[in-house]
Amino acid sequence: MNLHYLDFDYSEDEDGTGTFDAMASVLPAKLPALHAEIAAVLAWAHAHWPDACGPSEEGGVWQYDLQGSQEVSTPLELVFESADGQLRSSPGTPAPPRTTITFTLSGGADFCQALRGFFNLD
């Protein structure tokens, strides 16, 4: 399965635990597709390693963290007044809210290799 919104960066610690980090930022029309990708990754992990989600020190094979925020961007209309040498600004029309999600997924070598293979990750 190819992912269109999640572009993971990979790192590995000295114990061999691999971590995949992704951040995606979308407008409202694309949010369902982003949610679907995240859900597909988590559904895959739960299906292949059921009851194994959690910290490795507690016997977990994999774990994840999701964070999100929503921001509205309001452009500023800027005008330089040459008569008095001042810059004036006024708010323009706000853009639709943009949702940003960070997704971290980590696990052991077998988990990372399987994740890479299924989702065509480099």
N, C-alpha and C positions, 0 to 999 in steps of 0.2 A: 504494500500500500504506500503510495506517495503522499507526503504531507505538503500542503500548499501555504499554510500560515505559520507552522512551527518549524523554525530553522534552529536546530540544536547545535550548541557548542559542547564539545566533550572534554572532560578532564579526568584524571585518575590520581588517587592519593597513593601514599607509600604502602598501604595495605591492600591495594588492588581494587578498591571500590571505585567504580566509574560513575561519573555524574554528567548528566545531560541537562543543559540549561537552555531555555528558549524564552524569548519575549516577543509578543505580537501585539500590535496596536491597530485597531480597526474601527471603522465607522459603524453605526447601528445596522446597516444592511448586511454587513459581513459577519456580525457577531454570532449568529446561529452556526455559520460554517466553522468559525474558530472553536466554538463550544463543541461542535461535532468532532473535530479533530482531537481535541483534548480527551473527550469521552472515549473515542476509539482507542487511543493509546492506553488509557487507564483500564478500559474493558479488556483489551488484549493482555495487559499485565495481570489483571485479576483472573482471567481465564487460564493463563498458563502457570501462574504461581498463586493459586488460591490459598487463602489463609497465611500468606507469607509476607504480607505488607507490614513493615514496621522496622524499627532500628535493628541493625545486625546484632548489637549486644543483647537484644531480646529475642534473637532467633529469626529475625526478618531477613528475607532475601532481597527485598527492594522496598523503597519508600519514595514518597513524592511530597512536594510542597507547591501549592497554588496561591498566588497573590494577585489581586486585581485592583484597578482604580479606574475611575471615569472622570474625564476632564472636558470642560467646555472651553474652547478657544474663542476669544473675542478679539478680532483684529482692531488695531488702533489706526485711526485716520490722523496722519501727522501733517502739519502745515507749518512752514517757517514764515514768520511775519518779519519781513525785512525792515519795516518801519521802526520796530522796537527791538529787533534782534532776538526775538523769543520764538521758541518752538511750542506750538499748541497741539494738543491731542484730544481726540474725542473717540469714545468707543463706537465701533461699527456694529454690524449685525453678527451676533454670535453664530458660530458654526455648530453643526450637530455635535453631540457629545462623542468623544472618542474613548473607547475602552482599551486599556492596556492590561495584559495578563502576563505574568511571569510564571513559568512552569519549570520546576526542577524535578528530575527523576534520577534516582541513583540505585545501584545494585552491584552485585558481584559479577565476575567475569562471564559466567554463563548467561545471566540475565542481559548484560550489555550486548553480548554477541547476538543473542536471539532478537533483541530489540532492533539492533542495526540491520539484521537480515530482513525482518518482517517489514520495517518501515523504510528500507532503502536509504539508511543514514550512512554518510561517509565516515 
